């Protein structure tokens, strides 16, 4: 009985000035030698082609003859052709199978910053699998796919990059390199100091003449020094007597965070479901939901009698755990995995929600919040979230063009 022939593989790399037909020419040579294409990847960088083809055959002579033919092809066309034997020992990425994607966002990411982050990764025995520039206009955005021998956590990598983040004034997201990374379908926002550029309850305190007292309680709650429920009840009690007319007046002057409206517009075009889940008040969230055509809006219900705030709240309180529960419930209702959910918040009562989402973004948040998130943004511009979703600057331009078409 004849034993089956073993299969041998080679990796062919072709590089040089790009033009139409190079891949077709290479494949004609490969087909003529009856070799099987196992894997293929091609990209063009600033007019230079990089083409990699993994081939296999049970006939070693066929692979040897193919190498000779491709060398002749390279000499005739001016392309550089290199062939490598290919087995498990020649695959340096194989041990680095645990992969994450690191997105770095800043005004400018120069060679000093790149050298610093690549050195940090190398010292951690983390291999760079791929690096790509997503944008280089008003914001400089670089995406790095990394691999490690051991399982890595998003938060762990962020912690390792903390000093880099501070030293170079950049924002960073770390996500698992899975099919869900660019397949998010639900985004859940906190309201105060996230979708809105103010703390609504503090503004209500000013209207009630108890601004300083109320702000002090808010600050302790955001720092996690007192629990949210206690802080909420203490603050609402100070609002007793405010009129509905005053609430309406405040709503008309609420400052929306820069980029919020455009982010919503783009995500709606991409068929995202959008929610606000707030520890604030339903009076304002319902109006925001209607104005921006959001899908969901959840918040605490101020008790109002005879046109006046009574100083109490009605129904179940929206605290930290309730926010996380609502996020999970919305994902289930929409038939989505939690990996397809983005959560954005700034305060201690957002920590559970950020941790539960596939991508939790700490937005201009306190350090304690950043420690529990997979990403952080320190610029008051919500539109920057699009880069963390893997959308490039060119893709954003095309999206905006598409949205301006009459049939959009």
DRENBAMI-13270 format. One record per residue: x, y, z of N, C-alpha, C, O in turn; residue in three letters. Coordinates in steps of 0.05 Angstrom, whole numbers, plus 32768, in hexadecimal, padded with zeros to 4 digits. Layout:
XYZXYZXYZXYZALA
...
This chain:
80117FE880008000800080008012801980008024801B8010UNK
800C802B7FEE801C80437FEC8014805880007FFC805E8002UNK
80268063800F802080778023801A80918015802680978001UNK
800780A1801F800080BB8013801880CE8014802780CF8027UNK
801A80DD7FFE803080F17FFE802A81088011801381108015UNK
803F8112801E803B81298030803881428020804281448009UNK
802A8155802B8025816F801E803A81838027803F8187803FUNK
804681918014805981A6801A804D81C18012803D81C38000UNK
805681D68021804C81F0801C806382048018807882018023UNK
805E821980088070822F80058060824980068049824A7FFDUNK
806D825E8010806182798011806F828A7FFC8087828E7FFEUNK
806082937FE9806B82A47FD4806482C17FDA804D82C77FDFUNK
807882D37FDA807282EF7FDE807C82FF7FC6809382FC7FBEUNK
806A830E7FBA8070831E7FA2806C833B7FA9805783437FB3UNK
8080834C7FA3807E83687FA9808A83797F92809A836F7F83UNK
808083927F91808A83A47F7C807583B97F75806083BA7F82UNK
807A83C97F61806783DD7F58804D83D07F4E804E83BD7F3EUNK
803783DA7F58801D83CD7F51801483D47F35801A83EA7F2BUNK
800683C27F297FF983C67F0F7FE483B07F0C7FE5839C7F1AUNK
7FD183B47EFA7FBD839E7EF57FCA83857EEA7FDC83877ED9UNK
7FC1836E7EF27FC983557EE67FDE83457EF47FE4832E7EECUNK
7FEA83507F09800083417F167FF783277F23800383127F1FUNK
7FE083287F327FD683107F3E7FCE82FC7F297FD382E47F2CUNK
7FC283057F137FBA82F27EFE7FD282E47EF27FD182CC7EEDUNK
7FE882F47EEE800082E87EE3800C82D37EF6801482BE7EEEUNK
800D82DA7F10801882C77F24800782AE7F25801282987F27UNK
7FED82B17F247FDB82997F267FDD82887F0D7FDA826F7F0FUNK
7FE282947EF67FE682847EDE7FFE82717EE17FFD825A7ED9UNK
8013827C7EED802B826B7EF2802582557F06802E823E7F03UNK
8017825D7F1B801082497F307FFE82337F258003821C7F2BUNK
7FEA823A7F157FD882267F0A7FE782137EF77FE281FB7EF7UNK
7FFA821E7EE88009820D7ED5801A81F87EE4802281E47ED8UNK
802081FC7EFE802F81E97F0D801D81D87F20802781C97F31UNK
800481DC7F1D7FF081CC7F2B7FF481CD7F4A7FF381B87F57UNK
7FF881E57F547FFB81E97F717FE181F47F7C7FD382037F6EUNK
7FDA81ED7F947FC181F67FA17FC682107FB17FD982127FC0UNK
7FB482247FAC7FB6823D7FBC7FA782387FD67F8E82347FD7UNK
7FB682397FED7FAA823580077FA0824F80137F8C82508021UNK
7FB08264800F7FA9827E801A7FB5829480097FC9828F7FFBUNK
7FA882AB80097FB282C17FF87FAA82DC80047F9582DF800FUNK
7FBD82EF80037FB7830A800D7FC7831E7FFC7FDE831A7FF6UNK
7FB983337FF47FC683487FE47FBD83637FEE7FA683687FF5UNK
7FD083767FF07FC983917FF67FDD83A47FE87FF3839C7FE2UNK
7FD483BC7FE27FE483D07FD57FE983E77FE97FD683F27FF3UNK
800283EE7FED800984038000801984187FF0802F84137FE8UNK
800D84307FED801A84467FDE8025843D7FC3803B84447FBCUNK
8014842E7FB5801C84257F9A802E840D7F98803584047F82UNK
803584017FAF804683EA7FB0803583D17FB7802883D17FCBUNK
803783BD7FA6802883A47FAA803683927FBE804F838F7FBEUNK
802783867FD0803083717FE1801D83597FDE8006835B7FE7UNK
802683447FD28015832D7FCC802283147FD98039830D7FD3UNK
801283077FEA801B82EE7FF7800882D77FEF7FF082DA7FF0UNK
801482C07FE7800482A97FDF801082907FED8028828B7FEAUNK
800082827FFC8008826980087FFF82527FF67FE7824F7FF0UNK
801382427FED800D822C7FDA801582117FE6802582107FF8UNK
800881FC7FDB801081E27FE4800D81CE7FCD7FFF81D27FBAUNK
801D81B87FD0801C81A37FBC8027818A7FC88038818B7FDBUNK
801E81737FBE802981597FC7804181517FB6804E813C7FBBUNK
804781637FA3805E815E7F92807481727F97807281897F8DUNK
8089816C7FA6809E817F7FAD80AB818B7F9480B381A27F94UNK
80AD817B7F7F80BA81857F6680A9819B7F5A80B481AE7F4EUNK
808E81997F5C807D81AD7F51808281C87F5E808281DD7F52UNK
808581C77F79808B81E07F8880A681EB7F8080A982047F7EUNK
80BA81DA7F7D80D581E37F7580D481EF7F5980E082047F54UNK
80C581E27F4680C381ED7F2B80B482087F2B80BB821B7F1DUNK
80A0820A7F3D809182237F3F80A2823A7F4880A182507F3EUNK
80B382347F5C80C582497F6680D782537F5080DC826B7F4DUNK
80E182417F3F80F282497F2980E2825A7F1580ED826E7F0BUNK
80CA82527F0F80B982627EFC80B3827E7F0680B382917EF7UNK
80AD827F7F2180A682997F2C80BF82AB7F2D80BD82C47F2AUNK
80D782A07F3280EF82B07F3180F382BC7F1580FB82D37F12UNK
80EE82AB7F0180F082B57EE580DC82CB7EE080E282DF7ED3UNK
80C382C77EEA80AE82DB7EE780B782F57EF580B2830B7EE9UNK
80C382F47F0C80CC830C7F1A80E1831A7F0A80E183337F09UNK
80F4830B7EFE810983187EEF80FF83257ED68109833A7ECEUNK
80EA831A7ECA80DF83257EB280CD833E7EB780CB834F7EA6UNK
80C0833F7ECE80AD83547ED380B8836A7EE680AB837F7EEAUNK
80CF83657EF380D983787F0680CC83767F2280D183877F33UNK
80BC83617F2680B1835C7F4180C4834C7F5180D3833B7F47UNK
80C483507F6B80D483407F7D80C483287F8780AE832C7F91UNK
80CF83117F8380C182F87F8A80D282E97F9E80E982E37F99UNK
80C782E37FB580D582D47FCA80C482BC7FD280AC82BF7FD6UNK
80D082A47FD480C2828C7FDC80CE82827FF680E682807FFAUNK
80BC827B800980C48271802380B88255802880A182518022UNK
80C88242803280BB822A803C80A78230805180AA82448060UNK
809282208053807C82298066807282118076806481FF806BUNK
80798210808F806E81FC80A1806B820980BC8071822180BFUNK
806381FA80D0805E820680EA8076821480F6807382288104UNK
808E820B80F080A6821780FB80AD823280ED80BB824280F8UNK
80A2823680D680A7824E80C68090826280C8808F827580B9UNK
807E825E80DB8068827080DE806A827F80F880608276810DUNK
8077829680F8807C82A48112806382AE811F806482B38137UNK
804D82B18110803582BB811D802582A5812C801482AB813CUNK
802C828C8126801C82768131801B8275814F80058271815AUNK
80318279815E802F827A817B80208291818680168291819DUNK
801D82A78176801082BF817F7FF382BF81757FEA82D18166UNK
7FE482AB817F7FC982A781747FB382B681827F9D82B88178UNK
7FB982C281997FA582D181A87FA682EE819E7FB982FC81A4UNK
7F9182F781907F93831081827F808325818D7F6983208195UNK
7F89833E818D7F7A835681947F7F836B817F7F93836A8170UNK
7F6E837F817E7F728396816C7F7583AF817E7F6383B5818EUNK
7F8A83BD817A7F8F83D681887F8C83ED81757F9983EE8161UNK
7F7A8400817C7F758417816B7F808430817B7F7884348192UNK
7F91843F816E7F9D8457817B7F94846F816C7F9684718154UNK
7F8A8483817B7F7E849B816F7F8B84B3817C7F8B84B68195UNK
7F9584C6816C7FA184DE81767FA384F381617F9C84EF814AUNK
7FAC850B81697FAF852181557FC6851A81427FC4851F812AUNK
7FDB850E814D7FF28506813D800084EF814B800784F18162UNK
800584DA813C801384C38147802D84C08136802D84B48121UNK
804284CC8141805B84CD8132806D84B48137806584A28145UNK
808584B4812B8097849D812E809F8497814A80A484808151UNK
80A284AC815B80A984A88177809384988185809984868195UNK
807A84A0818080648492818D806284758183805E84628192UNK
80668471816880658456815D807B844581698077842D816FUNK
80938451816B80A98442817780A3843A819480AA8423819CUNK
8097844C81A28091844681BF807D843081C28081841E81D2UNK
8067843081B28053841B81B5805D840081AB805783EB81B6UNK
806D84008195807783E7818B808B83DB819F808D83C281A1UNK
809A83EB81AD80AD83E181C1809E83D681D980A683C181E3UNK
808883E381E1807883D881F7806D83BD81F0806E83AA8200UNK
806383BA81D7805783A181CF806D838B81CD8069837481D5UNK
8084839381C2809A837F81C080A3837681DB80A9835E81DFUNK
80A5838881EE80AE8381820A809A836E821780A1835F8229UNK
8081836F820E806C835D8219806A8343820980588333820EUNK
807D833F81F6807D832881E58063832681D58057831181D1UNK
805A833E81CC8042834081BB804A8346819F805A8359819AUNK
80418336818C8048833981708034834A8161801C83488165UNK
803E835C8150802D836C813F8027835D8125803983578116UNK
800E8356812280068346810A8001835880F28008835280DCUNK
7FF4836F80F87FED838280E27FEB839D80EE7FE183A18105UNK
7FF383B180DF7FEF83CD80E77FE583DD80CF7FEF83DA80B9UNK
7FD183EE80D47FC483FD80BE7FBC841880C87FB3841C80DFUNK
7FBF842C80B77FB6844780BD7F99844B80B47F938449809CUNK
7F88845180C77F6B845680C07F66847280B77F54847780A6UNK
7F75848580C17F7084A180B97F8984B280C07F9884AB80D2UNK
7F8D84C780B07FA384D980B57F9B84F580AC7FA98502809DUNK
7F8484FE80B77F7A851880B07F79852980CA7F8E852E80D6UNK
7F61853080D37F5F853F80EC7F68852E81047F7285378118UNK
7F64851381007F6D850081157F7E84EB81087F7984E380F1UNK
7F9284E281177FA484CD810D7F9B84B4811B7F9B84B28134UNK
7F94849F810C7F8A848781177F99846F810C7F9B846C80F4UNK
7FA3845F811E7FB2844781167FA6842E81237F9F842F813BUNK
7FA3841981137F988400811D7FAE83EB811C7FBA83E68108UNK
7FB283DD81337FC783C981357FBA83AF813E7FAE83AD8153UNK
7FBE839A812E7FB5837F81367FCD837281447FE3836F8138UNK
7FC98369815D7FDF835D816C7FD9834081747FC283398175UNK
7FEE833181787FEB831581807FFD830F8197801383198199UNK
7FF482FD81A9800482F581C0800282D781C37FF082CA81B9UNK
801682CB81D1801682AE81D6800182A781EB7FF6829181EAUNK
7FFC82B981FE7FE982B382137FD082C5820E7FD182D98200UNK
7FBA82BD821A7FA182CC82187FA582E882237FAF82EC823AUNK
7F9D82FC82147F9F8318821D7F83832282237F6F83198217UNK
7F81833582367F678342823B7F69835F82317F7E836B8231UNK
7F51836982287F508384821E7F5A839882337F6B83A9822EUNK
7F508395824C7F5783A782617F7483A582687F8183B9826FUNK
7F7F838C82677F9B8388826E7FAD8397825A7FC183A38263UNK
7FA7839582407FB783A3822D7FB583C182307FC983D0822EUNK
7F9D83CB82357F9983E8823A7FAA83F182527FB684078251UNK
7FAA83E182677FBA83E8827F7FD883EA82787FE683FB8281UNK
7FE183D782677FFD83D7825E800483EF824E801B83F8824DUNK
7FF083FB82407FF58412822F7FEE842C823C7FED8441822FUNK
7FE8842C82567FDF844482647FF3845B82627FEC8471825CUNK
800C845582688021846A826780258474824A8029848C8246UNK
8023846282378025846B821B800E847E8215801284928208UNK
7FF68477821D7FDF848882187FE384A482247FDD84B88217UNK
7FED84A5823D7FF184BF824A800784CF823D800584E7823AUNK
801D84C18237803584CF822D803084DB8211803C84F0820AUNK
802084CE8201801C84D781E5800084E281E07FFA84E881C9UNK
7FF084E681F47FD684F281F27FC584E681DC7FBD84F381CAUNK
7FC184CC81DE7FB284BD81CB7F9B84AF81D97F9B84AB81F1UNK
7F8784A781C97F71849681D37F75847A81C77F80847781B1UNK
7F6D846681D77F73844A81CF7F5A843981D37F4C843B81E7UNK
7F56842781C07F42841181C37F5083F781BF7F6183F481AEUNK
7F4883E381CF7F5383C881CC7F3B83B581CA7F2A83B381DCUNK
7F3983A681B47F22839481AF7F2C837981A67F428376819BUNK
7F1B836581AA7F22834A81A07F1F834B81817F0E83588176UNK
7F31833C81747F32833B81577F1F8325814E7F2783108146UNK
7F05832B814F7EF0831881477EDF832581327EE1833D812BUNK
7ECD831581277EBB831F81127EA88334811D7E9C8343810DUNK
7EA5833581387E92834981437E9E836581457E8F83788149UNK
7EB8836781417EC5838181457EB9839681327EB483AD813AUNK
7EB5838F81197EA983A181067E8C839A81007E8183A280EBUNK
7E80838C81137E648385810F7E53838D81277E41837F812FUNK
7E5A83A481337E4983AE81497E2F83B8813D7E2D83C28127UNK
7E1983B5814D7DFF83BD81437DEE83CC81577DD883D58151UNK
7DF883CF81707DE983DE81847DFD83EF81947E1283E5819CUNK
7DF6840881987E07841A81A87DF6842681BE7DE0843081B9UNK
7E00842581D77DF2842F81EE7E02844681FB7E1984428203UNK
7DF6845D81FC7E03847582077DF9847A82237DE284778229UNK
7E0B848382357E048492824C7DFC84AE82427E0284B5822CUNK
7DEE84BD82537DE584D7824A7DF784EE82547E0584FA8245UNK
7DF784F2826F7E068508827A7E24850582777E3084F1827EUNK
7E30851A826B7E4D851B82667E56850682517E6E8500824FUNK
7E4384FB82437E4984E9822D7E3A84F282147E4584FF8203UNK
7E2084EB82127E1084F681FB7E0C851481FF7E0B852381ECUNK
7E08851C82187E058538821F7E1F8542822C7E2D85338239UNK
7E26855B82277E3E856682327E398575824C7E42858C8250UNK
7E298569825D7E23857582777E17855F82897E0F854A827FUNK
7E16856582A37E07855482B67DEC856182BA7DEA857682C7UNK
7DD7855582AF7DBD856282AF7DB4856882CC7DA9857D82D2UNK
7DB9855582DE7DAF855982F97DBE857083077DB2857E8318UNK
7DD7857582FF7DE5858C830A7DD885A682FF7DD685BA830EUNK
7DD085A682E67DC385BE82DB7DA885C282E87DA085D982EDUNK
7D9A85AC82EF7D8185AF82FE7D8685BB83197D7785CA8324UNK
7D9D85B383257DA485BD83407DA885DB833F7DA185E98352UNK
7DB485E583297DB8860283277D9D861083257D9986258331UNK
7D8B860483167D70861083147D628611832F7D5386238335UNK
7D6885FD83407D5A85FB835A7D6A860A836F7D61860B8386UNK
7D81861683687D918625837B7DA18614838E7DAA861E83A3UNK
7DA685FB83877DB685E983987DCD85DD83887DD585C6838CUNK
7DD885ED83757DEC85E383637E0485D783707E0C85C08369UNK
7E1185E683827E2A85DC838E7E2585C3839E7E3585B0839DUNK
7E1085C283AE7E0A85AB83BE7E05859283AD7E0F857D83B4UNK
7DF6859683987DF0857F83877E08857683777E0C855E8374UNK
7E198588836D7E308581835E7E448571836E7E50855E8365UNK
7E46857783887E578568839A7E4F854B839C7E5F8539839DUNK
7E358546839D7E2B852B839E7E30851C83847E3885058384UNK
7E2C852A836E7E31851E83537E4E851583507E5384FF8347UNK
7E60852683597E7D852083567E84850783667E9384F6835CUNK
7E798505837E7E7F84ED838E7E7384D483817E8084BF8383UNK
7E5C84D783757E5084BF83677E6184B7834F7E65849F834BUNK
7E6A84CA833F7E7A84C483277E9584B7832F7E9F84A7831FUNK
7E9F84BE83467EB884B3834F7EB48498835D7EC8848B8364UNK
7E9B849083617E968477836E7E988478838C7E9984648399UNK
7E98849183987E9B849483B57E81848E83C47E81848683DBUNK
7E6B849383B67E51848C83C27E41847E83AC7E4484848394UNK
7E2F846B83B47E21845C839F7E0D846F83917E038482839CUNK
7E07846783787DF7847883667DDB847C83717DD184938370UNK
7DCF8467837B7DB3846A83857DB0847E839B7D9E848F839BUNK
7DC3847C83AE7DC2849083C47DC684AC83BA7DB884BF83C2UNK
7DDA84AF83A87DE084CA839D7DC884D5838E7DC184EC8390UNK
7DBB84C4837E7DA484CD836F7D8D84D783807D8284EC837CUNK
7D8684C783957D7184CF83A67D7784E983B57D6684FA83B9UNK
7D9084EC83BE7D98850583CC7D95851D83B97D8C853283C2UNK
7D9D851A83A07D9D8530838D7D80853783857D79854E8383UNK
7D708523837F7D55852883767D458536838C7D3485478387UNK
7D4B852F83A57D3D853C83BB7D42855B83BB7D31856A83C3UNK
7D59856283B27D60857F83B17D52858E839A7D5185A6839AUNK
7D46857F83887D39858B83707D1B859183757D0D859A8363UNK
7D11858B838D7CF5858E83927CEC85AB838D7CF885BE8395UNK
7CD685AD837D7CCA85C783777CD085D1835C7CC485E58353UNK
7CE385C5834D7CE885CE83327CCF85C983217CC185B58324UNK
7CCA85DC830E7CB285D982FD7CB985CB82E37CD085CB82DAUNK
7CA485C182D67CA785B482BC7CB285C982A87CC185C28296UNK
7CA985E282AB7CB285F782987CD085FA829B7CDE85FF8286UNK
7CDB85F882B37CF885FA82B67D0785E282AA7D1C85E5829FUNK
7CFA85CB82AC7D0685B3829F7D0785B682817D1B85B08274UNK
7CF185C182767CF085C582597D0585D982507D1285D5823CUNK
7D0885EE825F7D1C860382597D3885F782597D4885FE8248UNK
7D3D85E7826D7D5885DA826F7D5D85C882577D7385C8824BUNK
7D4985B8824F7D4D85A682397D5485B5821F7D6685AD8211UNK
7D4885CC821A7D4D85DB82027D6A85E582017D7485EC81EBUNK
7D7785E682187D9385F082197DA885DB821F7DBE85E28225UNK
7DA085C2821E7DB385AC82247DC885AB820E7DC285A981F7UNK
7DE285AB82157DF785AA82017DFD858D81F97E03857C820AUNK
7DFA858781E07E00856C81D57E1E856A81D17E2B857D81C8UNK
7E29855381D87E46854F81D47E4E855181B77E40854581A6UNK
7E63855F81B07E6C856081947E6E854481887E7985318194UNK
7E658542816F7E66852881617E4F851681667E4C85028158UNK
7E3F851B817A7E29850981817E158506816B7E0D84F08163UNK
7E0B851D81607DF7851C814B7E01850F81327DF384FF8126UNK
7E1A8514812B7E25850881127E2A84EA81177E2684DA8104UNK
7E3384E3812E7E3784C681347E1D84B781327E1C84A28126UNK
7E0884C2813D7DED84B6813C7DE584B3811F7DDA849E8117UNK
7DE884C8810F7DE084C880F37DEE84B280E47DE284A480D4UNK
7E0884B080E87E18849B80DA7E10847F80E37E0D846D80D2UNK
7E0D847B80FD7E06846181077DEA845880FE7DE6844180F9UNK
7DD8846B80FD7DBE846580F27DBF845C80D57DB1844A80CDUNK
7DD0846980C67DD4846280AA7DDF844580A87DDA84378095UNK
7DEF843D80BC7DFA842280BD7DE8840E80CA7DF083F880D0UNK
7DCF841780D07DBB840580DC7DC183FD80F87DB983E78101UNK
7DCE840E81077DD2840981247DB8840F81337DA88420812AUNK
7DB4840181497DA08408815C7DAE841A81717DC584148179UNK
7DA1843081797DAE8443818B7D9D844881A37D84844C81A1UNK
7DAA844881BB7D9B844B81D47DAA845F81E67DC2846181E5UNK
7D9B846C81F77DA6847B820D7D9B846E82267D83846A822AUNK
7DAE846682387DA6845A82517DB3846B82677DCC846B826AUNK
7DA3847A82757DAD849082867DA4848D82A37D8E848482A9UNK
7DB6849582B57DAE849882D17DA184B382D67D9C84BA82EDUNK
7D9C84C282C07D8F84DC82C27D7184D882C17D6684C682CEUNK
7D6384EA82B37D4684EB82B57D3884E7829A7D4184F28285UNK
7D2384D7829A7D1484D082827D0984E882747D0684E8825CUNK
7D0284FD82837CF7851682777D09852082617CFF8528824CUNK
7D23851F82657D36852982517D3E8514823D7D41851A8225UNK
7D4084FB82467D4984E582347D3484E0821E7D3A84DB8207UNK
7D1A84E182267D0584DD82127D0684F281FC7D0184EC81E5UNK
7D0C850B82047D0E852081F07D26851D81DD7D24852281C5UNK
7D3D851481E97D54850E81D87D4F84F781C57D5784F781AEUNK
7D4284E281CF7D3B84CB81BF7D2A84D481A77D2F84CB8191UNK
7D1684E581AC7D0584EE81967D1484FF81827D1184FC816AUNK
7D248512818C7D328525817B7D46851781687D48851E8151UNK
7D55850381737D6A84F681637D6184DB81587D7184CC814DUNK
7D4784D5815B7D3B84BC81507D4A84A4815A7D508492814BUNK
7D5084A481747D5E848D81807D4A847681847D31847A8185UNK
7D54845E81877D42844781897D39844281A67D22843981AAUNK
7D4A844981B97D42844481D57D4C845B81E77D60846881E1UNK
7D3E845F81FD7D46847382117D3C846B822C7D2484688230UNK
7D4F8467823F7D47845E825A7D548471826E7D6C8478826CUNK
7D45847982827D4F848A82977D3C848982AF7D28847C82AFUNK
7D44849882C47D33849982DC7D1C84AC82D87D1D84C082CAUNK
7D0684A682E67CED84B582E27CEA84C982F97CE484C18310UNK
7CED84E282F37CE884F783087CCA84F7830E7CB984F782FCUNK
7CC384F883287CA784FA832F7C9F8518832D7CAC85298339UNK
7C8A851C831E7C808538831A7C62853883217C5385288316UNK
7C5B854A83327C3E854E833A7C37856B83387C46857C8342UNK
7C208570832B7C17858C83287C2C859E831B7C2F85B58323UNK
7C3B859283087C4F85A282F97C6885A783087C7885B88300UNK
7C6C859A831F7C84859F832F7C92858483367C86856F8338UNK
7CAD858683387CBD856F83407CB9856B835E7CBB857E836EUNK
7CB3855283667CAD854C83827CC6854783937CC5854783ABUNK
7CDD854283857CF5853B83947CF9851D83967D0A851483A6UNK
7CE9850D83887CEB84F083897CEB84E5836C7CE484F38359UNK
7CF484CC836A7CF484BE83507CE084A783527CDA849C8367UNK
7CD584A0833A7CC1848B83397CCD8472832B7CDF8475831AUNK
7CC2845B83327CCA844383247CE68439832C7CF38443833EUNK
7CF08425831C7D0A841A83217D20842D831A7D1F843A8305UNK
7D34842F832B7D4A844283267D5D843683117D63841E8311UNK
7D68844783007D7C843F82EC7D97844482F97DA2845A82F6UNK
7DA2842F83067DBC843283117DD0842283007DCA841B82EAUNK
7DE8841E830B7DFD841182FB7DF583F582F17DF883EF82D9UNK
7DEA83E583037DE283CA82FB7DCB83CB82E77DC983BA82D5UNK
7DB883DD82EC7DA183DF82D97DAA83E782BD7D9F83DD82AAUNK
7DBE83F882BB7DC983FF82A17DD383E782927DCD83E2827BUNK
7DE383D682A07DEE83BE82947DD883AB828D7DD9839E8277UNK
7DC483A8829E7DAE839682987D9E839F827F7D96838F826FUNK
7D9A83BA827D7D8B83C482667D9B83BF824C7D8F83B78238UNK
7DB583C3824D7DC683BE82367DC383A1822D7DBF839B8215UNK
7DC5838E82407DC3837282397DA7836C822E7DA4835C821CUNK
7D928378823A7D77837382317D73837D82157D6583708204UNK
7D7E8395820E7D7B83A081F37D89838E81DF7D7E838981C9UNK
7DA0838481E67DAF837281D47D9E835981CE7D9C835081B7UNK
7D93834E81E37D82833681E07D6A833C81CF7D62832C81BDUNK
7D5D835381D47D45835B81C57D4B835E81A87D3A83588197UNK
7D63836881A17D6A836D81857D77835481787D7E83558161UNK
7D7A833F81887D868327817D7DA4832981787DAE831D8165UNK
7DB28338818A7DCE833E81867DDE8331819C7DD5832D81B2UNK
7DF7832A81957E0B832281AA7E14833B81B87E14835181ADUNK
7E1C833781D27E27834E81E07E40835981D37E48837081D6UNK
7E4E834781C37E66835081B57E5F8364819F7E7083728194UNK
7E45836681987E3C837981837E328393818F7E2683A48181UNK
7E37839781A97E2D83AF81B77E4483C181BF7E5983B881C8UNK
7E4083DB81BB7E5383F081C47E4583FF81DA7E2E840681D9UNK
7E54840581F07E4A841582067E5D842C820A7E7584298209UNK
7E528444820F7E62845C82137E59846A822C7E418470822FUNK
7E6B8470823E7E64847E82577E7C848A82647E938485825CUNK
7E77849982797E8D84A882867E8F84A482A47EA484A982B0UNK
7E7A849A82B17E79849982CE7E7B847D82DA7E79846982CCUNK
7E7E847D82F47E80846383037E67845282FF7E69843982FFUNK
7E50845F82FB7E37844F82F77E35844482DA7E22843682D4UNK
7E4A844982CA7E4B843D82AF7E5D842582AE7E5E84178299UNK
7E6C841F82C37E80840A82C27E7583EF82BA7E8083E282A9UNK
7E5F83E782C77E5383CD82C07E4A83CB82A37E4E83B78296UNK
7E3F83E1829A7E3583E2827E7E4C83E0826B7E4B83D28257UNK
7E6283EF82707E7983EE825E7E8683D3825E7E8F83C98249UNK
7E8783C682757E9383AB82777E83839682697E8E8383825EUNK
7E69839982687E578385825B7E588387823D7E548372822FUNK
7E5D839E82327E5C83A282157E74839682077E8983948213UNK
7E71838F81EE7E88838681DE7E9D839B81DC7EB5839481DBUNK
7E9583B481DA7EA883CA81DA7E9D83DF81EE7E8983ED81E8UNK
7EAB83E282047EA383F782187EB7840E82167ECF840A8219UNK
7EAC842682117EBD843D820D7EB9845182247EA3845B8229UNK
7ECF845782327ECF846B82477ED38486823A7EE8848B822FUNK
7EBF8497823C7EBF84B0822D7EC584C782417EB584CE8251UNK
7EDE84D2823E7EE784E782507EE084E0826D7ED584EF827DUNK
7EE884C882747EDF84BB828D7EF584BD82A37F0C84C2829EUNK
7EEC84B982BC7EFE84B882D27F0F849F82D07F07848B82C3UNK
7F27849F82DC7F39848882DB7F2C846D82E27F31845982D6UNK
7F1B846D82F77F0E845583007EFD844982EA7EFA843082E8UNK
7EF1845982D97EE1845082C37EF2844582AC7EEC843082A1UNK
7F08845382A67F1A844A82917F26842F82977F2C84208284UNK
7F29842882B07F35840F82B87F2383F782B17F2C83E082B0UNK
7F0983FD82AC7EF683E782A77EEC83E7828A7EDA83D88283UNK
7EF883F882797EEF83FA825D7F0383EF824A7F1B83EC8251UNK
7EFA83E882327F0C83DE821E7F1883F5820C7F2A83F081FCUNK
7F0D840D82107F16842482007F10843D820F7EFF843E8221UNK
7F1F845282087F1A846C82147F1D848282007F2E848081EEUNK
7F0D849782037F1084AF81F27F1184C782057F0084CA8217UNK
7F2684D882027F2A84EE82147F24850982067F2B851E8211UNK
7F18850881EE7F11852081DF7EF2852181DE7EE5850D81D9UNK
7EE7853981E17ECA853C81E17EC0853B81C47EB8855081B8UNK
7EC1852481B87EB78520819C7EAE850381997EBF84F18196UNK
7E9484FE819B7E8A84E381997E8E84D6817E7E8D84BE817CUNK
7E9184E6816A7E9584DB814F7EAE84CA814D7EB084B9813BUNK
7EC184CE815F7EDA84BF815E7ED584A181637EE68491815DUNK
7EBE849B816F7EB7847F81747EB8846E815A7EBE8457815AUNK
7EB2847B81437EB1846D812A7ECB845F81247ECC844A8118UNK
7EE2846C812B7EFC845F81267EFF844681367F0B8432812DUNK
7EF48445814F7EF6842D815F7EE5841781557EE88400815CUNK
7ED2841E81437EC2840A81367ED083FF811D7EC483EF810EUNK
7EE8840881187EF883FE81017EF2840D80E77EFB840480D2UNK
7EE5842380E87EDE843380D07EF5844680CA7EFD845580DCUNK
7EFF844680B27F15845780AA7F0C847280A27EF48476809DUNK
7F1E8485809F7F18849F80967F0C849F807A7EF884AE8075UNK
7F17848F80687F0B848D804D7EEF8482804D7EDE848A803EUNK
7EEB846E805E7ED0846280607EBC8477806B7EA584778062UNK
7EC58487807E7EB3849D80887EAC84B080727E9584B98070UNK
7EBF84B780617EB984C9804A7EA484BD80387E9184CA802FUNK
7EA784A380327E94849680207E798493802D7E6484968020UNK
7E79848E80487E5F848D80567E5084A880547E3884A8804EUNK
7E5E84BD80587E5184D880577E4784DE803B7E3284E98038UNK
7E5684D680277E4D84DA800B7E3384CA80077E2084D47FFBUNK
7E3384B180107E1B84A0800C7E0384AB801A7DED84A98010UNK
7E0884B780327DF284C280427DE584DB80357DCF84E2803BUNK
7DF584E880247DEB850080177DDA84FA7FFE7DCD850C7FF4UNK
7DDC84E17FF57DCD84DA7FDD7DAF84DA7FE37DA784D37FF9UNK
7D9F84E27FD07D8284E47FD57D7584CA7FDD7D6184CA7FEBUNK
7D8084B37FD37D73849A7FD97D7C848E7FF37D7484777FFAUNK
7D8D849C80037D988491801C7D83849380327D88848A8048UNK
